[in-house]
């Protein structure tokens, strides 16, 4: 399973030192009933990229190209104006601040 997980991360590299992830970068913390708890750590600089919960089975790996993670463009990073806007919003909350928290649904 570890070699198959390595394939999933083969297109990615460390965002700090740009080293490619290798098989030793992937640490399987727990493997139980099709659920893998995986930690990704750069072996060159030691940066930890947290833990992922992957629901994988061997039949998920029929086609290697389907199992490779791709870097995708995300939203623009927040800037100074975003921080100021958030600060003003929070500062101006009144006694009805709970109205901004989504209600739990069943």
N, C-alpha and C positions, 0 to 999 in steps of 0.2 A: 504494500500500500504506500510506503514512503516514496518509492520511485515514481509512482503515479502522482502523488502529491507534488513531488519535485517538478514534474512536467507542467502542472498547473501554474507554478510560479516562475517558469522558465523565461517568460518575457519581461519579468519585473526585476528591478534592481533597488538597492538601498538609496533612499532619497538623500541621505547624508553624504556618503562617500562614493556613491554610484557603482559599487561592487555588485556583481551578479549574485543572486541567491543560488546556493548549491544545496545538495541533499542534506548537508550538515546544518544548514540554516533553518530547517524545518524540524521542530520538536513536537512529536505527538505526545500530548499531555495525557490524553485519555482516548480510548477506542472502545466503544461500547454500543453494540446493536446498530451498526450503520451510522453512528454519530461519532465524528472525530473532533476532538478538541485539540487545536493546533496552535503553537506559538511560532512566530517567525522572527528570527534574530539574525542580524548581519554578523557574519563570522569575522569580518575585517575590522569594523569599528565598534561592534557590540550593541548598536542601536536595536532596541526591541520594538517590534511593530505590533505588539499586543497579541490577543488570542482570537481565533476564529472558530466558530462552531460549524462544521461541515457535515451535512447529511449525505454521505457518499456510500455507494455500493459498487462492487466490481463491475456491474453492468452499466454504470455511469461512464465507463471508460471504453466504450466501443470504438469511438473515433477520437484519436488523440487531439485533433484540431478543435474539437468541441470542448475540451477540458482545460484549455490554456486561458489564463486570465489576461485581459488586455488592459492597458492603461487607457483610460477615457478622460476626456476633458470634463472638468467639473465646473461649478460656478466660479465666478471671479472671487479672489480673496477679499475679505472685508478690508475696508480702508478707514482712514481717520474719520471721515464724515459718518460712516456707519456706526462707529463707536460713539461719537458725539450724539447721533440720533437716538441710539439705544439708551444712552445716559439720560438724555432729556425725557424720553418716554418713561423710564423707571422713576426718575425724580418727580414726575408729575402725576404718578399714580395716586389715587385717592382711596377712600374707604371701600370702593367697589373694585379693587384690584383683582379679586377672585373671579370677576366676570370674564377676565382674559384667559383663564385657565380652562381648557376644553373639559366638558363634562364627560365622565366615564360612561361608556355604552356597554351594554351586555352583549 
